[in-house]
Amino acid sequence: MTVMMTESAARHVQVKSGAVGGIGLRLGVKQAGCTGLAYVFDIAREIGEADSVFESFGVKLVIDQRSLPYLNGSQLDYVREGLSQVFKVNNPNIKASCGCGESFSVEEKP
């Protein structure tokens, strides 16, 4: 299983996590929204026993074991959308997403 970041995402994570003493970014999924799942982003402050760590451009991406099957093969990018800059997850596991783009579902729960 693998998850990676683009250089743009890695640079943003490095700056933001470094400013608060973090070690990278924690990415996960939670039950939410009209289609079932939503992404959760937080500064990673530690690596747990059940966490997987992926490194891109020298920056750590920490994912818990429950979320990993939903994120396997994904690429995290940091892009400009209109006047905002946001993380965008290019996730090959998504089968459907809600109209507002806040939640998604996969064909089978891993």
KAMO-V198854 format. One record per pair of residues at least 4 apart in sequence whose C-alpha atoms are under 6 Angstrom apart, sorted by the first residue. I is the first residue (numbers start at 1). J is the second residue. Records with the same first field share a line. If there is no record, write none. Layout:
I: J, J
//
This chain:
1: 72
2: 72, 73
3: 72, 73, 74, 75
4: 75
5: 9, 10, 56, 75, 76, 77
6: 77
8: 78
9: 77, 78
10: 59
13: 17
14: 18
17: 22, 24, 43
18: 22
22: 43, 44, 45
23: 44, 45
24: 44, 60, 61
25: 42, 43, 44, 61
26: 41, 42, 43, 44, 61, 62, 63
27: 40, 41, 63
28: 39, 40, 63, 67
29: 38, 39, 40, 67
30: 37, 38
31: 36, 37
32: 36, 37, 38
33: 103
35: 98, 103, 104, 105
36: 105
37: 103, 104, 105
38: 103
50: 65
51: 63, 64, 65
52: 62, 63
53: 61, 62
54: 60, 61
55: 59, 60
68: 72
69: 110
74: 90, 91
75: 89, 90
76: 88, 89
77: 87, 88
78: 86, 87, 88
79: 85, 86
80: 84, 85
81: 85
93: 106
94: 105, 106
95: 105, 106, 107
96: 104, 105
97: 103, 104
98: 103
//
